[in-house]
Amino acid sequence: MEKVKKYLKHIFKTPMLIVFIFIVIFYGGPSLGKDAEIDEYAVITAIGLDKGEENNIDLSLLTFVPIVTQNFAEQYEVVKSSGKTLAEAIDFAGMHLGRLIGLSHVKMVVINEDFFNEDASSELDYLTRNTNLALSTTIISTDAKAFDFLNTVKKFNTSSSIKADNLVEFNEDYIYSIESTFETFYKGLYSPTHTELISFISLANEDEEGIAIEASTQDSSTTSSSNSQEQTQNNKILNDGQAILCKDGKALTKLSKEQIKNINLLKGNYSTGAIIIDNFYDDIFQNARLTFDIFENKLNYKVKFENGIPVVYINSKVFVKLSEAQQENRLIEENVEIKNISDDAIEALQFKLKEYMRDGINILRENKADLIDLYTLIYNSHPIEMKRFMERLEDKDDFLNYVVFKVSPQIYSY
């Protein structure tokens, strides 16, 4: 008895221990009888959107299935539903699964390009505002059905160590690619120029280039499994660096990876890539092809107004290293170091970079798309002059055609 009194006395002298016991009693009991969250919510890792019949929205969900297997492979299924609105389609998908739809694990949203031919901003707005989808979620547009795309992704996730979200997510540091997320979409949409870039990825068949596991698509719907018609086709994910240029959420044009590279040279938001010089001659090389790896690109913009016209000076410091040299019918016997690169090679690189950057400027001008947010740069530097300049324009979206660009790339070697 004395021991019990001594023990209780010790407890009352330790307030934190009393709090701990209270928490265990108050919350522990209900928690023991509560179902696991995986039994209440379906874990969704990817979302697909297609245009359905009668203006419906076809929703596809790549769902993780918690099944214990001997090979420890993750199991996924694609669930399909349809509704007049995206909210209704999500509700119907939950009914098919017998669980609430949890979107906290979604890594990518795949949207058929038909949405961007009109205006995809309303669907994207619903996903971010009403379902609390993370702004870091990747957005992908495709010319295939999003349902077929996710079925191909399912095979990757189930059968391969290559995860689809790693395969299709562009690395923003690469010279030929872009970052395409909800965050970048809204940053462009609500900027003064309302322009965005969306990653574009196709499905290729067996005879075309691409990356694939034995992936087959099965055109079936969970809403009518008894009458489903199966159409099997082996597909590959063709990730060739294309992107859709959008304005106000609507597609303007599709850009190739070369065009993306030229635009990225103006933005400077990359740290790796390559530049190739063909038909190069100097004291060492004769009709050679030289490949230089880019390690860094430091951009500096300066703005001046001359006669009421903005003049933009783009100074680019590009750090490179010679990685490969090919010379037809002749071996390169000398040990060529980048430190010993000739002035002719530096001049050729500067000329090539200037050519690329001018092509990037022309792409922006032709599409009236200020992807480098030049409007904000000029306005912040010279607000009064910029306001007067814009007031004189009949088409304010076309202001890039009246801006004078002076590009000056400089080459530095490692």
ZAKOLDO-241697 format. One line per 4 residues: number of its first residue (from 1); their letters; for each residue y, x, z of C-alpha. Coordinates in Angstrom, 3 decimals. Layout:
<recs>
NUM) a) Y:X:Z ~ ...
</recs>
This chain:
<recs>
1) mekv) 0.000:0.000:0.000 ~ 2.315:2.854:0.830 ~ 1.620:4.330:-2.571 ~ 2.591:1.057:-4.299
5) kkyl) 5.843:0.838:-2.330 ~ 6.599:4.428:-3.161 ~ 5.910:3.762:-6.855 ~ 8.134:0.640:-6.948
9) khif) 10.870:2.513:-5.145 ~ 10.678:5.216:-7.809 ~ 10.962:2.584:-10.581 ~ 14.053:0.965:-9.103
13) ktpm) 15.671:4.377:-8.834 ~ 15.084:4.884:-12.619 ~ 17.133:2.242:-14.518 ~ 15.986:3.421:-17.971
17) livf) 12.375:2.805:-17.005 ~ 13.266:-0.773:-16.045 ~ 14.955:-1.267:-19.423 ~ 11.889:0.106:-21.206
21) ifiv) 9.550:-2.258:-19.353 ~ 11.846:-5.203:-20.155 ~ 11.860:-4.342:-23.878 ~ 8.064:-4.058:-23.974
25) ifyg) 7.603:-7.435:-22.281 ~ 10.318:-9.259:-24.234 ~ 9.628:-7.909:-27.748 ~ 6.095:-6.574:-27.540
29) gpsl) 4.346:-9.922:-27.145 ~ 5.889:-11.663:-30.191 ~ 5.438:-8.537:-32.309 ~ 1.709:-8.377:-31.653
33) gkda) 1.245:-11.846:-33.099 ~ 3.513:-11.339:-36.074 ~ 2.118:-10.803:-39.580 ~ 2.645:-7.438:-41.216
37) eide) 5.676:-7.321:-43.529 ~ 3.419:-6.468:-46.495 ~ 1.711:-9.870:-45.961 ~ 5.053:-11.683:-46.099
41) yavi) 6.856:-9.786:-48.865 ~ 5.712:-8.589:-52.291 ~ 6.695:-4.968:-52.851 ~ 8.468:-4.800:-56.223
45) taig) 9.074:-1.361:-57.775 ~ 10.538:-2.392:-61.162 ~ 12.128:-5.461:-62.767 ~ 12.060:-6.493:-66.430
49) ldkg) 14.335:-9.046:-68.146 ~ 13.719:-10.710:-71.525 ~ 15.337:-13.585:-73.382 ~ 13.010:-16.564:-73.148
53) eenn) 12.686:-19.824:-75.031 ~ 15.405:-22.473:-74.727 ~ 17.846:-19.914:-73.254 ~ 15.524:-19.244:-70.335
57) idls) 15.214:-15.842:-68.688 ~ 11.743:-14.257:-68.673 ~ 11.295:-12.153:-65.556 ~ 8.658:-9.439:-65.183
61) lltf) 7.959:-7.750:-61.837 ~ 5.977:-4.536:-61.394 ~ 4.290:-5.232:-58.062 ~ 2.533:-2.785:-55.788
65) vpiv) -0.850:-4.096:-54.674 ~ -2.060:-2.677:-51.321 ~ -5.762:-2.166:-52.080 ~ -7.892:0.483:-50.409
69) tqnf) -9.699:2.584:-53.031 ~ -11.890:5.657:-52.829 ~ -9.703:7.636:-55.250 ~ -6.480:6.786:-53.354
73) aeqy) -4.808:5.664:-56.617 ~ -1.931:3.252:-56.283 ~ -2.588:-0.186:-57.767 ~ 0.089:-2.163:-59.646
77) evvk) 0.241:-5.519:-61.386 ~ 2.888:-7.069:-63.644 ~ 3.810:-10.637:-62.691 ~ 5.681:-12.796:-65.193
81) ssgk) 7.743:-15.919:-64.614 ~ 10.509:-17.823:-66.370 ~ 13.531:-19.845:-65.296 ~ 16.814:-21.296:-66.448
85) tlae) 18.551:-18.710:-64.274 ~ 17.499:-15.381:-62.826 ~ 17.492:-16.854:-59.314 ~ 15.085:-19.598:-60.390
89) aidf) 12.805:-17.094:-62.147 ~ 12.629:-14.980:-58.967 ~ 11.755:-18.062:-56.904 ~ 8.959:-18.991:-59.332
93) agmh) 7.613:-15.413:-59.220 ~ 7.402:-15.687:-55.435 ~ 5.389:-18.894:-55.810 ~ 2.934:-17.167:-58.176
97) lgrl) 2.489:-14.283:-55.734 ~ 2.389:-16.401:-52.589 ~ 4.919:-14.050:-51.005 ~ 8.650:-13.601:-50.723
101) igls) 10.121:-11.229:-53.315 ~ 11.290:-8.010:-51.676 ~ 13.492:-5.829:-53.885 ~ 14.358:-3.013:-51.498
105) hvkm) 11.839:-0.704:-53.210 ~ 13.020:-1.349:-56.790 ~ 13.693:1.925:-58.616 ~ 14.509:0.649:-62.101
109) vvin) 15.546:-2.453:-64.015 ~ 14.368:-2.682:-67.638 ~ 16.453:-4.990:-69.830 ~ 15.730:-6.020:-73.400
113) edff) 18.630:-5.026:-75.673 ~ 19.250:-8.690:-76.595 ~ 21.049:-9.074:-73.260 ~ 23.492:-6.308:-74.185
117) neda) 24.114:-7.853:-77.609 ~ 25.827:-10.622:-75.646 ~ 26.884:-9.755:-72.091 ~ 24.465:-8.446:-69.487
121) ssel) 26.999:-8.187:-66.677 ~ 26.179:-11.612:-65.166 ~ 22.474:-10.774:-64.691 ~ 23.288:-7.334:-63.297
125) dylt) 25.902:-8.848:-61.021 ~ 23.347:-11.256:-59.558 ~ 20.884:-8.436:-58.825 ~ 23.431:-6.357:-56.958
129) rntn) 25.322:-9.103:-55.103 ~ 22.637:-11.680:-54.337 ~ 19.517:-9.537:-53.961 ~ 21.173:-6.445:-52.467
133) lals) 19.619:-4.167:-55.047 ~ 20.641:-0.549:-54.428 ~ 23.460:0.796:-56.601 ~ 21.335:3.892:-57.252
137) ttii) 18.752:1.778:-59.121 ~ 18.255:3.002:-62.686 ~ 19.140:0.681:-65.598 ~ 17.173:1.007:-68.828
141) stda) 17.591:-0.887:-72.087 ~ 14.744:-1.151:-74.584 ~ 14.063:-2.687:-77.984 ~ 10.597:-3.761:-76.835
145) kafd) 9.856:-6.663:-74.538 ~ 10.521:-5.627:-70.950 ~ 7.148:-7.218:-70.082 ~ 5.362:-4.818:-72.464
149) flnt) 7.431:-1.916:-71.150 ~ 6.400:-2.592:-67.555 ~ 2.748:-2.916:-68.555 ~ 2.966:0.567:-70.032
153) vkkf) 4.725:1.787:-66.884 ~ 1.919:0.235:-64.815 ~ -0.626:2.456:-66.525 ~ 1.454:5.520:-65.779
157) ntss) 1.810:4.679:-62.106 ~ -1.865:3.794:-61.680 ~ -3.601:6.429:-63.815 ~ -1.342:9.457:-63.858
161) sika) 0.397:11.901:-61.582 ~ 3.417:11.382:-63.883 ~ 5.410:8.592:-62.309 ~ 7.247:6.351:-64.722
165) dnlv) 10.428:6.337:-62.666 ~ 10.505:10.143:-62.907 ~ 9.751:10.044:-66.619 ~ 12.398:7.549:-67.648
169) efne) 15.167:8.496:-65.225 ~ 17.542:10.820:-67.006 ~ 18.684:13.951:-65.221 ~ 22.457:13.752:-65.267
173) dyiy) 22.681:17.565:-65.259 ~ 21.061:17.842:-68.702 ~ 23.336:18.265:-71.711 ~ 21.560:15.596:-73.785
177) sies) 21.416:12.876:-71.164 ~ 23.399:10.493:-69.020 ~ 23.209:8.921:-65.604 ~ 22.494:5.210:-65.999
181) tfet) 22.560:3.293:-62.720 ~ 24.188:0.168:-61.337 ~ 26.812:2.417:-59.792 ~ 27.804:4.051:-63.098
185) fykg) 27.672:0.679:-64.883 ~ 30.147:-0.951:-62.505 ~ 32.292:2.155:-62.316 ~ 32.744:1.912:-66.084
189) lysp) 32.968:-1.880:-66.188 ~ 35.843:-2.029:-63.712 ~ 37.641:1.064:-64.981 ~ 40.839:0.617:-67.066
193) thte) 38.821:1.084:-70.285 ~ 35.762:-1.069:-69.307 ~ 33.214:1.220:-71.024 ~ 29.673:2.060:-69.945
197) lisf) 26.647:4.010:-71.170 ~ 23.145:2.562:-70.678 ~ 19.973:4.600:-71.197 ~ 17.899:3.368:-74.138
201) isla) 14.133:3.936:-74.287 ~ 11.673:2.615:-76.853 ~ 7.971:1.930:-76.904 ~ 6.143:3.839:-79.604
205) nede) 2.715:3.094:-80.999 ~ -0.245:5.459:-81.148 ~ 0.911:7.211:-84.338 ~ 4.431:8.034:-83.143
209) egia) 5.749:10.707:-80.829 ~ 6.023:9.908:-77.158 ~ 4.376:10.297:-73.783 ~ 1.503:8.048:-72.835
213) ieas) -1.610:7.484:-70.843 ~ -4.186:5.087:-72.269 ~ -1.639:2.323:-71.803 ~ -2.203:-1.121:-73.269
217) tqds) -0.002:-4.194:-73.058 ~ -1.493:-7.585:-72.379 ~ 0.623:-10.570:-73.378 ~ -0.284:-13.035:-70.660
221) stts) 1.575:-15.098:-68.085 ~ 0.619:-15.866:-64.536 ~ 1.935:-19.376:-65.022 ~ -0.866:-20.287:-67.437
225) ssns) -3.682:-17.844:-66.818 ~ -6.345:-20.259:-68.089 ~ -4.744:-20.540:-71.538 ~ -3.536:-16.935:-71.821
229) qeqt) -3.764:-15.141:-75.149 ~ -4.417:-11.438:-74.894 ~ -2.968:-9.013:-77.395 ~ -3.849:-5.410:-76.648
233) qnnk) -1.774:-2.574:-78.064 ~ -1.621:1.059:-77.018 ~ 1.952:2.080:-76.350 ~ 3.866:5.229:-75.551
237) ilnd) 7.200:5.613:-73.842 ~ 9.573:7.248:-76.331 ~ 12.295:8.952:-74.320 ~ 14.474:10.592:-76.999
241) gqai) 17.878:10.593:-75.304 ~ 19.466:7.530:-76.910 ~ 21.993:5.360:-75.101 ~ 23.833:2.086:-75.693
245) lckd) 27.603:2.302:-75.607 ~ 28.925:-0.888:-73.995 ~ 32.334:-2.391:-73.450 ~ 32.772:-5.203:-70.922
249) gkal) 28.985:-5.340:-70.581 ~ 28.427:-5.880:-74.323 ~ 26.898:-3.351:-76.728 ~ 29.198:-1.610:-79.212
253) tkls) 26.780:0.856:-80.787 ~ 23.742:3.005:-80.124 ~ 24.299:6.743:-79.647 ~ 21.850:9.510:-80.472
257) keqi) 21.099:12.438:-78.190 ~ 23.284:14.669:-80.388 ~ 26.211:12.307:-79.947 ~ 25.562:12.177:-76.195
261) knin) 25.618:15.982:-76.130 ~ 29.012:16.072:-77.852 ~ 30.447:13.562:-75.373 ~ 28.985:15.432:-72.398
265) llkg) 30.703:18.610:-73.568 ~ 33.966:16.718:-73.003 ~ 32.873:15.408:-69.609 ~ 31.424:18.635:-68.259
269) nyst) 28.973:16.896:-65.921 ~ 25.910:18.984:-66.733 ~ 24.618:22.420:-65.878 ~ 21.735:22.995:-68.268
273) gaii) 21.097:22.764:-72.004 ~ 21.041:24.902:-75.136 ~ 23.259:25.771:-78.082 ~ 21.744:27.030:-81.351
277) idnf) 23.539:29.246:-83.870 ~ 21.933:29.387:-87.333 ~ 22.385:31.943:-90.115 ~ 23.982:34.476:-87.817
281) yddi) 24.875:38.020:-88.934 ~ 26.135:41.030:-86.983 ~ 25.117:44.656:-86.418 ~ 21.863:43.608:-84.753
285) fqna) 20.896:40.320:-86.417 ~ 20.531:39.395:-90.066 ~ 20.299:35.690:-90.937 ~ 19.028:34.934:-87.434
289) rltf) 18.759:31.847:-85.308 ~ 20.051:32.431:-81.787 ~ 19.461:30.062:-78.892 ~ 21.714:30.242:-75.852
293) dife) 20.942:28.528:-72.550 ~ 23.911:26.910:-70.803 ~ 24.148:27.449:-67.060 ~ 27.545:25.992:-66.310
297) nkln) 30.495:24.310:-68.011 ~ 33.813:24.300:-66.181 ~ 36.377:21.924:-67.676 ~ 40.096:21.865:-67.048
301) ykvk) 42.325:19.112:-68.457 ~ 46.097:19.407:-68.755 ~ 48.413:16.745:-70.151 ~ 51.891:17.065:-71.664
305) feng) 54.073:14.603:-73.536 ~ 55.732:15.749:-76.760 ~ 58.018:13.285:-78.552 ~ 56.515:10.455:-76.530
309) ipvv) 52.931:11.353:-77.534 ~ 50.371:12.608:-74.974 ~ 48.942:16.046:-75.768 ~ 45.681:16.807:-73.948
313) yins) 44.598:20.421:-73.521 ~ 40.881:20.814:-72.860 ~ 39.984:24.281:-71.583 ~ 36.235:24.788:-71.281
317) kvfv) 34.566:27.800:-69.664 ~ 30.921:27.867:-70.696 ~ 28.485:30.308:-69.095 ~ 25.485:31.133:-71.311
321) klse) 22.532:33.471:-71.667 ~ 20.668:34.410:-74.831 ~ 17.163:32.977:-74.426 ~ 15.616:33.228:-77.906
325) aqqe) 16.232:35.078:-81.171 ~ 14.399:34.350:-84.440 ~ 14.814:36.386:-87.588 ~ 13.014:35.640:-90.844
329) nrli) 10.751:38.385:-92.261 ~ 12.069:40.921:-89.803 ~ 11.223:41.949:-86.260 ~ 14.035:42.380:-83.786
333) eenv) 13.262:45.878:-82.571 ~ 16.188:46.377:-80.245 ~ 16.202:45.020:-76.710 ~ 18.963:42.469:-77.004
337) eikn) 20.770:41.771:-73.747 ~ 23.344:39.036:-73.358 ~ 25.686:41.552:-71.753 ~ 25.764:43.377:-75.069
341) isdd) 26.398:40.313:-77.169 ~ 28.776:41.039:-80.007 ~ 32.244:39.588:-80.455 ~ 30.916:37.906:-83.606
345) aiea) 28.331:35.997:-81.531 ~ 30.959:34.889:-79.013 ~ 33.236:33.752:-81.832 ~ 30.364:31.812:-83.449
349) lqfk) 29.596:30.095:-80.145 ~ 33.221:29.156:-79.605 ~ 33.440:27.723:-83.112 ~ 30.239:25.698:-82.598
353) lkey) 31.418:24.313:-79.250 ~ 34.795:23.357:-80.679 ~ 33.028:21.562:-83.543 ~ 30.813:19.628:-81.109
357) mrdg) 33.740:18.638:-78.885 ~ 35.779:17.412:-81.851 ~ 32.815:15.308:-82.970 ~ 32.683:13.854:-79.444
361) inil) 36.386:12.948:-79.640 ~ 35.820:11.240:-83.004 ~ 32.962:9.162:-81.531 ~ 35.258:7.925:-78.763
365) renk) 38.056:7.186:-81.232 ~ 35.844:5.315:-83.707 ~ 34.454:3.061:-80.973 ~ 37.714:2.754:-78.987
369) adli) 35.706:3.834:-75.959 ~ 37.308:6.058:-73.346 ~ 34.106:7.356:-71.757 ~ 35.881:10.383:-70.278
373) dlyt) 38.423:8.148:-68.480 ~ 41.312:9.872:-70.207 ~ 43.596:6.895:-69.580 ~ 43.476:7.451:-65.822
377) liyn) 44.010:11.197:-66.221 ~ 47.125:10.760:-68.365 ~ 48.531:7.920:-66.282 ~ 48.090:9.849:-63.016
381) shpi) 49.818:12.894:-64.517 ~ 52.695:11.095:-66.282 ~ 52.825:7.405:-65.237 ~ 56.250:6.570:-66.721
385) emkr) 55.638:8.299:-70.064 ~ 52.152:6.784:-70.318 ~ 53.481:3.273:-69.682 ~ 56.110:3.683:-72.411
389) fmer) 53.486:5.099:-74.795 ~ 51.106:2.148:-74.246 ~ 53.884:-0.415:-74.666 ~ 54.525:0.856:-78.203
393) ledk) 50.910:0.316:-79.312 ~ 49.790:-2.882:-81.024 ~ 46.154:-2.281:-80.033 ~ 46.079:-0.701:-76.588
397) ddfl) 42.307:-0.155:-76.797 ~ 42.968:2.176:-79.732 ~ 45.208:4.574:-77.793 ~ 42.822:7.544:-78.256
401) nyvv) 43.656:7.627:-81.976 ~ 47.247:8.513:-81.080 ~ 46.452:11.161:-78.483 ~ 46.638:14.803:-79.664
405) fkvs) 43.702:16.934:-78.481 ~ 43.756:20.721:-78.293 ~ 40.325:22.117:-77.486 ~ 39.858:25.694:-76.324
409) pqiy) 36.269:26.675:-75.317 ~ 35.701:30.111:-73.800 ~ 32.307:31.830:-73.622 ~ 31.128:33.867:-70.634
413) sy) 27.770:35.618:-70.487 ~ 25.331:36.209:-67.639
</recs>
